Amino acid sequence: MVTRAASKPNQAMCCLTVGHIQILLPADTGLKVVALLRGAVDGHLRYDATLDRVFEIDGELDVQYCAIKAGQVRMPKPPAAPPAPAAIGHEPLKLPHV
């Protein structure tokens, strides 16, 4: 899916940061997501024996929008092939005379 989003060379893109997660999106979609998250709060779901599940609010949700130009998007290079294992010789092991 990342390649599909980055495949249009002149498409306006954005980096949407929600908490500690950064997502690359088309700019128009990113603006819609920011609008949808307006008023959302950060927190976590925990289990409470008497109420089952409880959502505890930690504070306001940190949402940031940053425009990204097409030239600023880079795909990671594939990892280099590991070195070939050293060849084992066919001569028998020679032990030193003691």
C-alpha distance (Angstrom), angle and dihedral (degrees) to the residues before:
residue distance angle dihedral
M1 . . .
V2 3.80 . .
T3 3.79 90.2 .
R4 3.80 90.6 51.4
A5 3.81 92.0 52.5
A6 3.80 92.7 46.7
S7 3.82 95.4 40.0
K8 3.81 96.0 85.8
P9 3.82 101.8 79.7
N10 3.82 98.6 -156.6
Q11 3.80 99.3 35.0
A12 3.81 113.4 124.6
M13 3.80 108.9 -116.7
C14 3.79 135.3 -171.9
C15 3.77 139.5 -161.6
L16 3.77 110.1 -130.8
T17 3.80 114.4 -162.3
V18 3.80 115.6 -161.6
G19 3.77 110.3 178.0
H20 3.80 103.9 -49.8
I21 3.81 96.6 -21.7
Q22 3.80 121.8 97.4
I23 3.80 119.2 -161.1
L24 3.82 129.9 -173.5
L25 3.81 111.4 -139.2
P26 3.77 139.2 160.2
A27 3.82 105.6 -87.1
D28 3.81 95.6 -116.9
T29 3.80 91.5 51.3
G30 3.81 91.1 47.2
L31 3.80 91.0 54.9
K32 3.81 90.1 52.0
V33 3.81 91.4 50.4
V34 3.81 91.3 49.9
A35 3.81 89.5 51.5
L36 3.81 91.1 49.4
L37 3.81 92.3 49.8
R38 3.80 93.6 50.7
G39 3.79 106.2 121.0
A40 3.83 94.8 17.0
V41 3.79 118.8 135.5
D42 3.79 132.1 -145.8
G43 3.76 121.1 -122.9
H44 3.76 144.9 111.1
L45 3.76 138.9 -99.4
R46 3.79 116.7 -120.2
Y47 3.78 136.5 173.7
D48 3.80 119.8 -107.6
A49 3.81 117.5 -172.0
T50 3.80 94.5 -140.5
L51 3.83 99.6 39.7
D52 3.82 101.0 28.3
R53 3.81 101.5 -137.5
V54 3.79 126.3 18.4
F55 3.81 128.5 -173.9
E56 3.80 110.3 -143.9
I57 3.80 114.5 -158.1
D58 3.80 116.3 -135.8
G59 3.81 97.4 -179.1
E60 3.78 142.3 -80.3
L61 3.79 117.8 -17.3
D62 3.81 112.4 -109.9
V63 3.83 107.5 -131.6
Q64 3.81 121.8 170.8
Y65 3.81 130.4 179.6
C66 3.81 121.7 -156.3
A67 3.83 124.9 178.3
I68 3.82 114.0 -128.0
K69 3.81 124.4 -160.8
A70 3.81 119.1 -137.4
G71 3.82 90.8 -111.8
Q72 3.80 90.8 56.8
V73 3.81 93.9 64.0
R74 3.80 114.3 92.8
M75 3.77 130.6 176.1
P76 3.81 115.9 -140.8
K77 3.78 116.4 -104.0
P78 3.80 114.7 -111.7
P79 3.80 112.9 -102.8
A80 3.78 116.5 -94.0
A81 3.79 115.9 -102.7
P82 3.79 112.5 -97.1
P83 3.80 114.4 -106.6
A84 3.80 115.7 -91.4
P85 3.79 113.4 -100.8
A86 3.78 115.6 -100.8
A87 3.78 113.4 -95.1
I88 3.79 115.8 -110.5
G89 3.77 114.2 -129.8
H90 3.79 122.5 -123.7
E91 3.81 96.3 -133.2
P92 3.80 119.0 103.2
L93 3.76 118.0 -106.4
K94 3.82 111.5 -94.7
L95 3.77 115.9 -142.9
P96 3.80 119.9 -152.2
H97 3.82 116.6 -112.0
V98 3.74 112.8 -111.8
